[in-house]
């Protein structure tokens, strides 16, 4: 029997488990680990709460998790509860599918000021990640600056702009909803170093900004390239730029009807976060493009801001004893191979790039490499050995059947119009699972 440990129960983890099943059928046993008592990783705590259709992919992962040869091992932290060398003693292959859960630093003066957040923290806060439940952002200022020109920046701007009624049907956690209700924001500035043709925003997410109840997007027509230049773009990118053009055409009287403005500030590079103890503004340098790169022009201006959210990328968490590329924010690897018997997949392998679906071929690729490296089935203790070790150490392992109890409790405690109310404390999850 071949025994595989997958560290991380998000898309990359479950796609890898699915690939291993298809490769070896009943000849493989797979344990999927997660440090939280709940599965699905960024599907649960990264995907925007008002994008429930995207979260539906978890049903595919559930089908894998309910298979006879796949187990969920929740509430176990690799590196402290069990080490990588110990896992390698128990399993024929160990696959790191830990994602990229930490924010990439801005590297700017003032980024440690109060009310300056990275998107992993801010998104985790409104999505109910236990690590960020105490974030408590102050929304009493009139202006927020969102740094970045990707979909996460759009998510953050949209969440900040929505009314409570617009969250009907979403699973945003109540503590975040209550704070958003206190918002005094009148302007949300989306700051991008380059121009409209270089954005990493998809048409659907951009289009949503045009249908918000109390917020209106604005683009300076002077920032837009000539229309003829759009012909060189990919079709999806062209649709996104078309949305930006439509935002530039919105009439002033239409804008005046909505109290919040979402302003796209292109060709603008943040230079410093200003303030004493708390953020008061962002110092920005105007840029121009040279061979596709943003180059500073020397023109400096300040955007007053009471809140800053940096959406500039993520990095993987290092694990003791595992080679790590600090500059790339991922494990050091050769197409998924780290060390003999140790692999990585998804964002842990390639860095934070691609969509949820990109992880599926990634999972199949790493399984093929495991097969190449280990053509014969192993003879390690695998699942039984893990059970003995958990018993010896008194680990409160949460199985998938326990997760289903947590899920049922979250559904039962949902506010009206919401699919669930997530537990945001690990102890409460453990209680709901009956593991206390």
C-alpha positions in Angstrom: 0.0 0.0 0.0 1.2 3.5 -0.8 0.7 6.1 1.9 0.7 9.8 1.2 0.4 12.8 3.6 -0.9 16.1 2.1 -0.4 19.1 4.3 -3.1 21.6 3.6 -6.8 21.0 2.9 -7.4 23.7 0.3 -7.8 23.4 -3.4 -4.2 22.2 -4.0 -4.5 19.6 -1.3 -7.7 18.1 -2.4 -6.9 18.2 -6.1 -3.7 16.3 -5.2 -5.7 13.7 -3.3 -8.1 13.3 -6.2 -5.1 12.9 -8.6 -3.6 10.2 -6.3 -6.9 8.3 -6.2 -7.1 8.3 -10.0 -3.4 7.2 -10.3 -3.5 4.4 -7.8 -7.1 3.6 -7.0 -7.5 1.4 -3.9 -3.7 1.1 -3.8 -3.2 4.4 -2.0 -4.2 5.8 1.4 -4.2 9.6 1.8 -4.2 11.7 5.0 -5.0 15.4 4.4 -3.8 17.6 7.3 -4.9 21.0 8.3 -3.9 23.2 11.3 -7.5 24.3 11.6 -10.4 22.0 12.6 -12.2 22.9 9.3 -11.2 22.1 5.7 -11.0 23.9 2.4 -8.4 26.6 3.1 -8.9 29.7 1.0 -12.3 28.5 -0.2 -13.5 29.1 3.3 -11.4 32.0 4.4 -10.1 33.6 1.2 -12.8 33.7 -1.4 -15.1 36.7 -1.0 -18.1 35.9 1.2 -20.5 37.4 -1.5 -19.1 35.0 -4.1 -20.9 31.9 -3.0 -20.9 30.3 -6.4 -17.1 30.0 -6.3 -17.3 28.4 -2.9 -19.4 25.7 -4.5 -16.3 23.9 -5.6 -16.0 22.6 -2.1 -18.6 20.0 -3.0 -16.0 18.4 -5.3 -13.5 18.3 -2.5 -16.1 16.8 -0.1 -16.6 13.9 -2.6 -12.9 13.2 -2.4 -12.8 13.6 1.4 -15.7 11.1 1.8 -13.8 8.4 -0.1 -12.8 5.3 1.8 -9.1 5.9 1.2 -8.9 9.6 2.1 -8.9 11.0 5.6 -9.1 14.6 7.0 -6.7 15.2 9.9 -7.7 18.6 11.2 -6.5 20.6 14.2 -2.9 19.4 13.7 -0.1 21.8 13.1 2.8 20.5 11.1 6.1 21.8 12.6 4.9 21.6 16.2 2.4 18.8 16.7 4.3 16.7 14.3 7.5 17.4 12.3 8.2 16.9 8.6 10.9 14.2 9.4 8.3 12.4 11.5 5.8 12.5 8.6 8.5 11.2 6.3 9.0 8.2 8.6 5.3 7.4 8.4 4.4 8.2 4.8 6.0 7.2 1.4 5.4 10.8 0.2 4.7 14.1 1.9 3.2 16.9 -0.2 3.1 20.5 1.1 -0.1 22.1 -0.1 0.0 24.9 2.5 -0.9 27.7 0.1 0.4 31.3 0.7 -1.4 32.5 3.8 0.8 35.4 4.8 0.9 38.9 3.4 3.9 40.1 1.4 5.3 43.2 3.1 5.0 46.6 1.4 8.5 47.5 2.4 7.5 51.1 2.9 8.0 53.5 5.9 5.0 53.5 8.1 3.5 50.2 7.1 3.4 49.2 10.8 1.1 52.1 11.7 -2.3 51.3 13.2 -5.1 50.6 10.7 -2.7 49.5 8.0 -3.4 45.9 7.0 -2.4 43.3 4.5 -5.1 41.7 2.5 -4.6 38.2 4.0 -5.4 39.7 7.4 -8.2 42.0 6.3 -9.9 39.3 4.1 -9.3 36.8 6.9 -11.1 39.1 9.3 -14.3 39.5 7.3 -14.2 35.8 6.3 -13.9 34.6 9.9 -10.4 33.2 10.0 -9.6 32.5 13.7 -6.2 34.2 13.4 -7.7 37.5 12.4 -10.9 37.7 14.5 -9.5 40.4 16.7 -8.4 42.7 13.9 -11.0 45.4 14.6 -10.4 47.9 11.8 -11.4 51.6 12.4 -13.7 52.8 9.6 -14.4 56.2 11.1 -12.3 58.0 8.5 -13.6 59.4 5.2 -11.0 57.7 2.9 -9.6 54.2 2.5 -6.7 53.4 0.2 -6.5 49.9 -1.3 -3.0 49.2 -2.8 -3.0 46.8 -5.7 -4.6 46.2 -9.1 -5.8 42.6 -8.8 -9.1 40.9 -7.9 -8.3 40.9 -4.2 -8.1 44.7 -4.3 -11.6 44.7 -5.9 -12.9 42.3 -3.3 -11.7 44.6 -0.5 -13.1 47.7 -2.1 -16.4 46.1 -2.8 -16.8 44.7 0.7 -16.0 48.2 2.2 -18.6 49.8 -0.1 -21.6 47.5 0.3 -24.6 48.0 2.4 -25.7 45.4 4.9 -28.6 44.5 2.7 -26.2 43.7 -0.2 -24.6 41.0 1.9 -27.8 38.9 1.9 -27.0 35.4 0.8 -23.3 35.8 1.8 -21.4 34.2 4.6 -19.6 37.3 5.8 -19.2 36.9 9.6 -21.4 39.0 11.8 -18.6 40.7 13.7 -17.3 42.1 10.4 -20.8 43.1 9.3 -21.4 45.0 12.5 -18.1 47.0 12.0 -18.9 47.7 8.4 -22.2 49.1 9.5 -20.3 51.8 11.4 -18.3 52.9 8.3 -18.0 56.6 7.6 -16.1 56.1 4.3 -16.9 58.5 1.5 -14.0 57.5 -0.9 -12.1 54.3 -1.6 -9.0 54.8 -3.7 -7.6 51.8 -5.6 -3.9 52.5 -6.2 -2.0 50.9 -9.1 1.6 51.4 -10.1 0.8 50.8 -13.8 -2.1 51.5 -16.1 -5.5 50.1 -17.2 -3.8 47.7 -19.7 -1.7 46.1 -17.0 -4.4 45.3 -14.4 -4.9 41.8 -13.1 -8.7 42.3 -12.6 -11.2 40.0 -14.3 -14.4 41.3 -16.0 -16.9 39.8 -13.6 -15.3 41.3 -10.5 -14.8 44.7 -12.2 -18.4 44.7 -13.5 -19.8 44.2 -10.0 -18.5 47.7 -9.0 -21.0 49.2 -11.4 -24.0 47.8 -9.6 -23.4 48.8 -6.0 -26.3 50.5 -4.1 -24.3 53.3 -2.5 -21.0 53.4 -4.4 -20.0 54.5 -7.8 -16.6 53.8 -9.6 -14.6 56.5 -11.2 -11.8 56.4 -13.7 -9.9 59.4 -15.0 -10.4 59.4 -18.9 -6.8 60.7 -19.2 -5.5 57.4 -17.7 -7.0 55.3 -20.5 -5.0 54.4 -23.6 -6.4 55.0 -27.1 -9.3 52.7 -27.8 -7.4 51.2 -30.8 -4.7 49.9 -28.4 -7.3 47.5 -26.8 -7.1 45.3 -29.9 -3.8 43.9 -28.7 -5.3 42.7 -25.4 -6.5 39.2 -24.6 -10.4 39.0 -24.8 -10.8 38.8 -21.1 -8.5 41.7 -20.5 -10.3 43.7 -23.2 -13.6 43.2 -21.4 -12.0 44.4 -18.1 -10.7 47.6 -19.8 -14.2 48.1 -21.4 -15.5 48.2 -17.8 -13.0 50.9 -16.9 -14.0 52.9 -20.0 -17.6 52.7 -18.9 -16.7 53.9 -15.4 -14.9 56.9 -17.0 -18.2 57.7 -18.9 -20.5 57.8 -15.9 -22.1 61.2 -15.7 -21.5 63.6 -12.8 -25.2 63.7 -11.8 -25.2 59.9 -11.6 -22.2 60.0 -9.3 -23.7 62.6 -7.1 -26.6 60.2 -6.3 -24.3 57.8 -4.5 -22.4 58.8 -1.3 -19.3 56.6 -1.8 -16.8 57.0 -4.7 -14.5 54.2 -5.7 -11.6 55.9 -7.5 -9.1 54.1 -9.7 -5.8 56.0 -9.3 -3.5 54.5 -12.0 0.2 55.3 -12.6 0.6 55.8 -8.9 3.2 54.1 -6.7 3.0 54.3 -2.9 6.2 55.7 -1.3 5.3 55.9 2.4 2.5 55.5 4.8 2.1 58.7 6.8 1.0 59.3 10.3 2.1 59.2 13.9 0.6 56.2 15.8 -2.2 55.7 13.2 -2.3 56.0 9.4 -3.2 59.5 8.2 -2.3 59.3 4.6 -0.3 57.7 1.8 2.6 59.5 0.0 2.4 58.6 -3.7 4.7 59.1 -6.7 3.2 59.5 -10.2 4.7 56.9 -12.6 5.0 56.3 -16.3 5.5 53.1 -18.3 8.9 52.3 -19.8 9.0 48.9 -21.5 6.1 47.8 -19.4 7.7 48.8 -16.1 6.4 51.6 -13.8 9.1 54.3 -13.5 8.8 57.2 -11.0 8.4 60.7 -12.5 9.4 62.6 -9.3 5.8 64.0 -9.0 4.8 63.4 -5.4 1.4 63.9 -3.8 -0.5 62.8 -0.7 -3.8 60.9 -0.3 -5.3 61.5 3.1 -6.4 58.1 4.4 -7.7 56.6 7.7 -7.4 53.0 6.5 -4.9 51.3 4.2 -5.2 47.7 2.9 -2.3 46.4 0.9 -3.3 43.8 -1.7 0.1 43.2 -3.3 0.5 39.4 -2.9 1.1 36.6 -0.5 3.8 34.2 0.6 4.0 30.7 2.0 4.8 30.0 5.6 8.3 28.5 6.1 8.4 25.1 7.9 11.5 24.1 10.0 13.8 21.9 8.0 12.2 22.6 4.6 14.3 24.7 2.0 12.6 28.0 1.4 13.0 30.8 -1.2 12.5 34.0 0.7 12.5 36.2 -2.4 9.7 34.1 -4.0 7.8 33.4 -0.8 7.6 29.7 -1.6 9.3 26.4 -0.9 12.5 25.8 -2.9 11.6 23.2 -5.4 12.3 21.7 -8.8 8.9 21.4 -10.5 7.4 20.2 -7.2 10.3 18.2 -5.9 11.9 19.5 -2.7 13.8 16.6 -1.1 13.5 12.8 -1.6 10.0 11.9 -0.6 9.0 15.6 0.0 7.0 17.6 -2.6 5.0 20.8 -2.8 2.0 21.8 -4.9 -0.1 24.9 -5.7 0.9 28.3 -4.3 3.4 26.6 -2.0 5.2 25.4 -5.2 4.8 28.3 -7.6 3.9 31.3 -5.5 0.6 33.0 -5.3 -0.4 32.9 -9.0 -3.3 31.4 -11.0 -6.9 30.6 -10.2 -8.4 27.9 -8.0 -8.7 25.7 -11.0 -5.0 26.1 -11.8 -4.2 23.8 -8.8 -5.9 20.8 -10.4 -3.2 20.2 -13.1 -0.6 21.1 -10.5 -1.9 18.2 -8.3 -1.8 15.7 -11.2 1.7 16.8 -12.1 3.1 16.2 -8.6 1.4 12.8 -8.3 3.1 11.8 -11.6 6.4 12.8 -10.1 5.8 10.7 -7.0 5.1 7.8 -9.2 8.3 8.3 -11.2 10.3 8.6 -8.0 8.7 5.7 -6.2 7.5 3.2 -8.8 6.9 0.5 -6.1 4.4 0.7 -3.3 5.9 1.4 0.0 5.9 -0.4 3.3 5.6 2.5 5.8 3.1 2.6 8.7 1.0 5.4 7.1 -2.4 6.0 8.6 -2.1 3.5 11.4 1.2 5.0 12.5 -0.3 8.4 12.5 -3.1 7.2 14.7 -0.7 5.8 17.2 1.4 8.9 17.3 -1.7 11.1 17.8 -2.8 8.9 20.7 0.6 9.1 22.3 0.7 12.9 22.0 -3.0 13.5 23.0 -3.8 15.4 19.8 -7.4 16.4 19.4 -7.7 15.3 15.8 -10.8 16.5 13.9 -12.0 14.0 11.3 -14.2 14.9 8.3 -17.3 13.5 10.2 -16.5 15.9 13.0 -16.2 18.8 10.5 -19.7 17.9 9.3 -21.0 18.4 12.8 -19.2 21.8 12.8 -20.8 22.7 9.5 -24.3 21.6 10.7 -23.9 23.9 13.7 -22.8 26.8 11.6 -25.8 26.4 9.3 -28.2 26.2 12.3 -26.8 29.4 13.8 -26.9 31.4 10.6 -28.6 34.8 10.6 -31.6 35.3 8.3 -30.6 35.2 4.7 -27.1 33.8 5.3 -26.0 30.2 4.4 -24.0 29.8 7.7 -22.5 31.7 10.6 -18.9 30.6 10.9 -17.3 29.8 14.2 -14.3 32.1 14.5 -12.6 30.5 17.5 -10.9 27.1 17.3 -12.3 26.2 20.8 -15.8 26.7 19.6 -15.1 24.6 16.5 -13.8 21.8 18.8 -16.8 22.1 21.0 -19.2 21.9 18.0 -17.3 18.8 16.8 -17.9 17.1 20.1 -14.1 16.8 20.7 -13.8 18.9 23.9 
